[in-house]
Each structure stands twice: as C-alpha cells, then as structure tokens.
Amino acid sequence: MFIINCPYCGEREQSEFKAGGEAHIVRPKQPTELSDDQWAEYLFMRKNIKGIQFERWVHTHGCRKWFNVIRDTSNDMIKAVYKMGEKPPTK
Amino acid sequence: MLNYTNTITEEKSYPGLQMKEVKPIMKLIIRGKKREFLSAIGKSLNLLLPTESNTSSTSEKLSALWLSPDEWMIYSNEISKSDNNDYETEILLEKNISKTNLGAVTDVTDQFVMINIKGDKIFDLFETGCPFNFNDFRNKNGSVTQTILAKIDVIIHNQNKNEVNLFVRRSFSQHLFSWMNDSASRL
C-alpha cells in the first residue's frame, strides 16, 4: 500500500488506482514489415526490472485519467508523476 | 424520474447521524474541454464550472461538482416533480452544448442515487471504510471527492458543515446503505 500523487486530484491511496504496465513503449511505424518475433517483442516483452521503472497508471476510482509514474519497484518509492504526453523529468 | 421499486425506503437515525435518500434530483454529467464549452455552460446556466480540482460551485438552483479536468456533474438543489422525466436544464444544455458540438451532456438522474447525510459523525462513518484523507475535506465547504467507500465508487459533496451529499450508482445503493447503517450502529 502506498500513496500516489494523482496529477489531477492530488494525493490518493493506491487502491483507487490501477497499474497499466510499462510506459513509453513506441508502436512500430510499419507493423506489416515486422517478423513475428519482432512483433511479439513489441507486444509482450517488458523490462520488469528491479529498480526504477517508468509506468502508466490510471486513477480508476477517481478522475479516470491516465498518467505516468516513475516508481522504484524494489521499495515502491515514487520518484515522479507526470501527465500523459509529457517528457519524463530529467534529474 | 423513472418508476423504480426504491431500495432505500426510510430515513435512518443514529446518535450524531441521519441519512436518507433525496429524490427525485436531476443529475447530469457534462464533458468538454474547450474554453467555449466552459463559457457556454456559464452563460446557459448562470453558473461557473469549477476548474480547480476537488471543488464545486453552487447557484440558487444548481450545484456543479468537479469530477475530472473535463468532466463535471450538475445536480439540482431542489427536488423535481416525480412524474416528470424532462428537465429544463438538460434541454437547455442539449441545445447549447450537444447540438453545437462543444461537449457532451448525459442525463444520469436515474443512474445515481443521492443520499443526504447529516450530523457530526459523518466522517467517523466514512473513515470506517474509505481510504481517502478527509482532514482538509471536512473543513472546506463545497469540496468534492470521488473515492471508494466499502469498495464502492462514490462521489461525496461536502455541502455544509455536518451535511454531505453522497452519490452512488443505483445498483450499489442498497448494499451501500445497509453497510452504512451497519457501520453507523457501531460508531
């Protein structure tokens, strides 16, 4: 259990949110030219690292908006929260 | 309002707590992003939509609750006639918002049940089943939150000191109301 600072509603408990997997995965420009392996790589393979990970979250039980979260998966520390379409903060 | 077999039939009272369903109340969800949308709503209803998060605005007849950056709920402050299913406000907004493609207007009168809760133990009741931090919320009139109460999605509008309006989807209302009664009896 941890608290996420929704960029629209403010600090809310994690149970109001749903995780949407890794962020910043770019869809291939020409899917038809990819091999099955490359397509599977894009579709299914995620980094799932222990440490700092870029994720998408949605505030399901609140404003129902998607946003990005930088979370340390080893201790659930949230480093930054930023809106969809924004660049991740550099530091 | 449509003709329902109502699930919440009576007003319940506990020390420091009274709860009852208020009906029929007109409720609309409006969605839009453009600046013209906000000004069109303002002009049509004589009510400025709140743009700050978790707040509301009130006019003589209507209240507007902030739900998300592009979504608001408007509800009537007074009960309407029970045999009527057309609302002046909805017709007006349909003409000025929907027809001009500024945004969307949806009638949710029958989707949501409004439960009015009064008393000084409202937040003690909520705290038994809600992850939301009510510390700032309870001291600010007109604050709004969408959260979960006993695992059910609710919209809570802090109307006055010791008076709160709670909106819950109709199919959950009976369960939530009996949960609230159960919880209130143990406070």
HADDOCK unambig.tbl for C-alpha pairs under 7 A between the chains (distance, minus, plus):
assign (segid A and resid 8 and name CA) (segid B and resid 53 and name CA) 6.68 0.50 0.50
assign (segid A and resid 9 and name CA) (segid B and resid 53 and name CA) 5.90 0.50 0.50
assign (segid A and resid 9 and name CA) (segid B and resid 54 and name CA) 6.66 0.50 0.50
assign (segid A and resid 12 and name CA) (segid B and resid 132 and name CA) 6.54 0.50 0.50
assign (segid A and resid 13 and name CA) (segid B and resid 131 and name CA) 6.05 0.50 0.50
assign (segid A and resid 13 and name CA) (segid B and resid 132 and name CA) 6.83 0.50 0.50
assign (segid A and resid 16 and name CA) (segid B and resid 147 and name CA) 6.92 0.50 0.50
assign (segid A and resid 61 and name CA) (segid B and resid 146 and name CA) 6.72 0.50 0.50
assign (segid A and resid 61 and name CA) (segid B and resid 147 and name CA) 5.71 0.50 0.50
assign (segid A and resid 61 and name CA) (segid B and resid 148 and name CA) 6.63 0.50 0.50
assign (segid A and resid 61 and name CA) (segid B and resid 153 and name CA) 6.19 0.50 0.50
assign (segid A and resid 62 and name CA) (segid B and resid 146 and name CA) 4.93 0.50 0.50
assign (segid A and resid 62 and name CA) (segid B and resid 147 and name CA) 5.74 0.50 0.50
assign (segid A and resid 63 and name CA) (segid B and resid 67 and name CA) 5.93 0.50 0.50
assign (segid A and resid 63 and name CA) (segid B and resid 68 and name CA) 4.61 0.50 0.50
